[in-house]
Amino acid sequence: MKASRSQNLSRRFIILWTGVVIAFLYVPMIAVVLASFSKQRYFKFPIQSWTDKWYQKAFSSLSVRELLWTSLSVAALVTIISVVLAFFGALAFARYDWKGRKLYQRLILLPIFFPQAVLGLAMLLWFSAIGVITSWQTAVFAHLVWITPIVILIMSIQVYSFDPALEEAAYDLGATRWQVLTEITLPILSPGIISGAIFAFLLSWGNFPLSLFTTGADQTIPEWLYAKMVSGYTPMVPTLGSLTLSSAAVFLLIAYIIWLAISARQRRMENR
């Protein structure tokens, strides 16, 4: 009886604690969404009158479209380039044993621990020194310096569990390098690749410090939100914030669907 009571209490405590953590994480996001539907300029709860005019203004605004396109362009390019670089970087990090590997493992992760504001300032000074005019393209480079090591670390976790004997067996059966890469290596490492791509996109999509120093005349959504919060606040701020959250959620859903498709393909290949 005492054991069952203690188990029930533990279960209830776990449920309660889980609810508290979820509320702590998601209540601020819910508040942003609610504020975007309020007619009042400043958020007050309970909301007395509802409207969707801020979303209508957002979708019809050329400046908002430009902000979304700039942020999407930066995040998409950072995701593609960082995944390609991190794939080979993770193989060098965890797959092969070579001279200088330990030094490489230490140096490649250093940018993660730099304060992003300091790293952004350093990138700005470097661009100025070599005569490069900052724009959203330079922001892509700045994001890569910080995000690529993170993606390498994520992919390396999957690479560490990779059995090289699978590749050797494929070579013994007459497979080419391209066949081994596309039919053995990439499918096995796909969970790490997808996870790295998700992290790369979301970290770039919501990045503020690096973008602030390196976008120049261009502007991303986080920069615009900060500028409006400092001066000239309008209800477009929570509206654009809600659109940013929904865009990230849609990206996660698409990535999850892709992962399910890859997993189903792998199971079909194993059944063969």
N, C-alpha and C positions, 0 to 999 in steps of 0.2 A: 504493500500500500504506500509506504513512504517513497519507494523508488518511483512508482507511477506518478505520485504527486509532484516529486521533484522534476520528473520528465515533463509533466504538463506545465509546471512553472517555467522551466527552461524554454519550452516551445513558445509559450506566451510572451516571454521576455524577448526571444529572438524575433517574433512577429512584430512586437511593439517597437523594438529597436530598428528593424528594417523599415517600418513605416515612418519613423522619425527621420532616418537618413534620406529616404525618398522625398519626404516633404521638404527637408532642408535643401535638397538639390533642385527640386522642380517647382516649388512655390514661387521663387523669383521669376522663373520663366513664364509661369501662368500669369503672374501679375503684369508682365510685359505684354502678353497677348490680350489680356483684358483691357489694358490701357489703350491699346490700338483701336479698340471699338468704342471708346468713350467720346462723346461730343465735347466734353470739357477739355480745356487746354492742358490742365494738370490732373494727374490721376488721383481720384478720390474713390474710396470704397465705403459703401456699395455704390455702384455706378447708377446714376439716375436716368440717363438717356443713352441709347446705343446708336451707333451709326457705322457705316462702312465707307464713308466718303474719303477717309484718309487712304484707304486702299485704292479707291478709284483715282485719287490724285497721284498716288505712288506709281500705278501702272501707266498713267498717262503722262508722267513727268519724264522728259528726256534726260534730265540730270540723274534721276534715279536709275534709269536704264543704263546710263554710262557707268554709274557706280557699280551696278551689278555685273556689267560686262567686264569692267576692269578687274574686279575681285575674282570673277570666274576665270578670266584669262590667266591671272597670276597663279591661282590655286591649281588650275588644270596643268599648266606648264610645269609648275613645281612638282606635282604628283608624277607626271610622266618621266621627267628627267631624274628625279630623285629615286624612283623605283628602278630605273635602268642602272644608274650609278650604284645604288645600294645592292643590287643583285650581285654584281661582280665584287663589290666591296665586302659583302657578307661572305662570299666564297673565300676571299683572301683572309677575312677575319676568322672564320671558323672551319673552313673545309680543308685548306692546304697548309702544310707545315713548311715554312720557308724562312730564310735568314732575315731578321728584322721584323718578324711577325709580332713579337711582343711590343716592340716600340710602336709599330703601326696601330696595334690595338689600343694603346694609350693615347696616341696623338689624335686618332680619328674621332675619339669621343670628347675631346676637350671643348669644342664649341658648344656642346650641350650645357656645360656648366658656366659659360660666360653669361653675365646679365645681358638680356636682349637689348636694353637701351645702350649699354656700352658697346656691344657688337654693332648695333645700327650706326652709332656715331663713328666707330672705326671704319665701317664700310663707306660712310659718307665722306670722311676725310680721304680715304683711299681713292674713291671715284673723283674727288676734286683734284687730287694730286696728279692723276693720270689724264685729266681733262675730259672725263666722261660726264655728260649731262644726265642727271638723274631723271628717271621716268619709271613707269611700271615694269619695264624690262630689267632695270637695275634692281628693282625690288625682288624680281624672280631670283636673281643671282644671290641677293642677300638672304632670302628665305632658304635657298639651297644650302648655304653655308651652315645654317643652324638645323635644318630639318633632315638633310641627308644622313648625318650621323645617327639620328634617332631611328630612321628607317633601316639603316645598316644593323643597328642593335636588335631591332624587332625581327628582321629576317635571319639574323645569326642564330636566334633561338631555334628556328626551324632547321637551319643548316646543321646545327650540332646534333640533331636527331636523325640526320640523313646518313644512310648506310652506303658507303662508297662501293660495297660489293655488288650492289644493284647495277651500277654503271659498268663495272668490270664484267659482270655476267652478260650484259647486253653487247659489249664489245666482243666477247668470246663467241657470241651467236652471230656475229657478222654485222652488227648495227654500225651505222656511220655516226660521226660526232653530232651531226644535225639531228638524227633520229634519237640519239641518247638524250640530247638537250630537250627536244620537244616532247618526247614520249616518256622519259624517265625523270629527268631533273626538274623541269618546270612543273609537271603535275604534282610531284611530291612536295615541292617547295611552294606550291600555290597558296596554301593557307597563310604562310608568312608574307608572300608577295601581296596578297589582298589586304592583310592587316596593315602592312607598311603603307600601302596606297591610301587606305582610309585615314591613317594617322597623318600622312603627308598632306592630304587635301584639307582636312579639318584644321590642322595647325596653321596652314597657310591661309585658309579662308578667314579665320578669326584673328590673324596676327595683327597687332597694332604697333608695338615698338619698332620693329624692323621696317615696317611700311612707312611709319612716320618720318624716318630719316632718309629713306631711299626712293620714294615715289616721285619726288620733285613736284612738278605741277599737276601730276595725276593724283587721284585720290581713290582710296578703297573704302568699303563700307565702314570698317572700324574707325578709320580716320574721320569720316563724315559724322559718325555718331558722337565721337569725342568732341569735335568742333561744335556741334549743335548743343551738346550738354554744357559746354563751357559758356557759350553765348548764343542767343537766338533759338532757344528751345521751342520746338513745335511738336504736335502730336505725330508728326511724321517720324520722329525718333523711335517710339515704340513700334510703329508700323513697320519701319524698315528692319528693326530688330526682330520682329516676328517673322518677316520674310526670310531673314538670315537663318533663324532657327529652323524654319520649315524647309529651306533649301538643304541644310545639313541633314535633316531627317530623311529627305528624299534621297540624298546621296547614300546614306547608310542603308536604306531599303534596297536601292539598286545594287550596292555592293553585296548585300546579303543574298539577293536573288542570283547574282553571278556566282557566289560561293556555293549555293545550293546546286546550280547547274554543273559546276565543276565537280562537286562531290558525287553527283549522280553519274557523271561520265566516268569517274574513276571506279565507281562500284560496277558499272557495266563492263569496264575493261577487266576488272578483277574476276568477274563471273565467267568471262570468256576463257 
